[in-house]
Amino acid sequence: MVPNAVKHAQSRIAVRYDGIRLSVWNDCGRLPSDLDRLFDRFNTQSHGGTGIGLALALKISEMHGWKISAERTNGGLLVAFCFEGKRL
């Protein structure tokens, strides 16, 4: 998630981890119009991208019983893993 955030950031990223939730925010220049499709395989908005990264993140989170979410906030995109009360 962090390399993806760096790649699509205009100038800023923020990464936070509080023991239960890992969140990555960036001020991406082009916000996805449909956040529901953000985790679809081969859904990409960047030239040269494969659209597989967030789809893999979703699959990994499901396999571990975690949750992953995305939301528009503070002029950017926030993607977060919630480890459901399991401190890592």
Secondary structure, DSSP 8 states (H G I E B T S, - for coil): -HHHHHHHEEEEEEEEE-SSEEEEEEEESS--S-GGGTTSTT---STT--S-HHHHHHHHHHHHT-EEEEEEETTEEEEEEE-TT---
